[in-house]
């Protein structure tokens, strides 16, 4: 160029350098490109104005998302926005890679970004050549995307603050990995150390509880919400001379302090320290910023989850009772395992209620649902049951009053479609005799494990679940525990968890009940472990991580030497006994009685004798129902040691009249005139 000639236009110079100019106003949603920029975008080489959608269609989808993050980062740090972009053709193939550099600004009134920048093609190695193979193997973009994907997945799966910190400490960033990490939190006007890695234990002491107005990078990051990058010790010393002596002893060469921001508010800071110099290029800053955002979200989720767990654990502990003092002649154990979903608050509960004259009541129930409303209804119902029991009502009256109360509170809510019901089993226990007077409202029947280990479901009469019919009756059933017998009450979560129905779930539990050797506490743990792994309960252990349904288990053992649940000095010959009543209106319970007898004789050596006994029982029960107007009562017992056992089956009726043949005109249906 000759002296005195005018300088060429900027556009001409850039065109000679194969560099295009572009302008982007996010408020208008328009991108203006000169001829060279249009050519690099795969368009005809002439100036053009495009919509954001038209530009986005020319770019790789991943790169478009990266552009928005880089622009926000550049505005926050007051730096250039630099990013590599893959240009696509109409068939979705990459035609070239370009580098964009721009200086973005943000207008807070319009809440929009405005950028003016350059576009220049990046030379890529020819595919198939050694250089091309090396580029494919060590491609920075692929390794960065893979790292961010893995890091995001790992941080998203972390459930506690400790897990989040462990994941952060194990992150290996592409091309530059820190050897020291620290996560700072904020309490009032001071920094706190949430966790650190790569430093000796106790090294965090000088940095803990540091005032936010301290001349320290992490404090500045929290105050301003902007990252601080220190590429050398000299830069650290010149910018933060007061706190440099604290950092000097760690022998690091570069530091990055980034804000941990959630919902636009800094909740802390993250420090990444390097043992070697790091220039903190735009690509490296972009990776660090992305990790900081994911880390902030993970810490926020973990903190909220831990607060929620503490709240729900306290709520459940306050609702679940303490089993109280020891009862002479009886041993009690209980477990409660909440569901793992939602708030881990549900409607299952158990209770033990002291009654006059040394007696007590056992209650177990399940309010429909696994939410806060279910837990609230459960708490109200439990209080009502305790009140009715303390008034001295019998089991049938307690459940009748509870059903009316529950119907009233569930039908008086703001949501008429959110009607609930509750199942319940209530038993009044006399420790001196081992007898139980019980009533059942749609709940599972109790199970008795006899002294010799045989476990049977004890069928009891019952009524509808609480809250369905406020006028429903709840007939009572009497059970008797022999010395060494153990009563098990549970909710359906113990039986049906794991895809089981009531039948297969019971068979699974029966194996545990009959084969377990140990005390009552160990049996309670074994029952929970049989369903889904190690026991988790509030009474003696931590909260379970994942459950399908709430579980409540209540065990009651009448003590006897050798039964594993007491210390009685008297040893007795084990006796198997079952009792069952069959009402005139319930002839279908004959099948239940047959099954009871089969269960009682499950290890009887002679199958023909067992079948004969079941047949004779069926005949006797049928005779009572056909030839009397009274209910039938079955008492069956097996005595003696193996090889010397005897069976006794007794069927009686409760009427005083002699048996007689009924005639059609004399039969009266239940409730008939």
Secondary structure, 3 states (H helix, E strand, C coil): CCCCCCCCCHHHHHHHCCEEEEEEECCCCEEEECHHHHHHCCCCCCCEEEEHHHHHHHECHHHHHHHHHHHHHHHHHCCCEEEEEEEECCCCCEEEEEEEEECCEEECCCCEEEEEEEEEECCCCCCCCHHHHHHHHCCHHHHHHHHHHHHHHHHHHCCCHHHHHHHHHCCCCCCCCCCEEEEEEEECCEEEEEEEECCCCCCCHHHCCCECCCCCHHHHHHHHCCCEEECCHHHHHHHCHHHHHHHHCCCCCEEEEEEEEECCEEEEEEEEEECCCCCCCHHHHHHHHHHHHHHHHHHHHHHHHHHHHHHHHHHHHHHCCCCCCCECCEEEEEEEECCCCCCCCCCEEEEEEECCCCCEEEEEEEECCCCHHHHHHHHHHHHHHHHHHHCCCCHHHHHHHHHHHHHHHHCCCCCCCCCCCEEEEEEEEECCCCEEEEEEEECCCEEEECCCCCEEEECCCCECCECCCCCCCCCEEEEECCCCCEEEEECHHHHHCCCCCHHHHHHHHHHHHHHCCCCHHHHHHHHHHHHHCCCCCCCCCCCCCCCCCCEEEEEEEECCCCCCCCCCCCCCCCCEEEEEEECCCCCCHHHHHHHHHHHHCCCCCCHHHHHHHHHHHHHHHHHHHHHCCCCEEEEEEEECCCCCCEEEEEEEECCCCCCCCCCHHHCCCCCCC
